[in-house]
Amino acid sequence: MAAKKTLLTEQELLAMPEKDYMDDRQLAFFRNRLVEMEAELRINADQTTEHLRETVVVPDPADRATIEEEHALELRTRDRERKLLKKVQAAIQRIDSGDYGWCEETGEPIGVARLLARPTATLCLDAQLRREIRQKMYGN
C-alpha cells in the first residue's frame, strides 16, 4: 500500500526553488487550500439561509429595523462570498487545466507568495497594478 502524501507547509512552499514552481506538490497544496475555502463558503451560505428562515415577530419598530439591517448586512456579505466562491471554483478549474499560477495577461508566474495571500489571483503583481491604474484612470 502506498504511503499517504503529506501536503507542504507554507514555509516549505516558500522555501522551494523556482524550478519547482507549480509542480505536483505545489498544485496539491493550492488545490487543498481552495477546496477548503470552497467548503467554508458553502457552510457560510447554508448558515445564512437557515438564519434568514428563522422568522421572528418583533412588535417594536426599532427592533424590527435592527433585525432587517442585520439581515441586509448578512446578505451583502454572502453576496461577496458568492462572488468569491465563483473565483475559487475557477481557480480549481485552472489547476485541472494546468493554467494555475500563471498570469493570464503576461504568461509569467504569479508567484507563490502572492498565491498564498490570494489563492484566486489570475494576474501577476505588475499586471494587477497596471489594471488598477487603468481602472482609476478610465473607470470600470
Helices and strands as residue ranges (DSSP letters): H 10-15, G 18-20, H 24-53, H 61-97, H 112-117, H 125-138
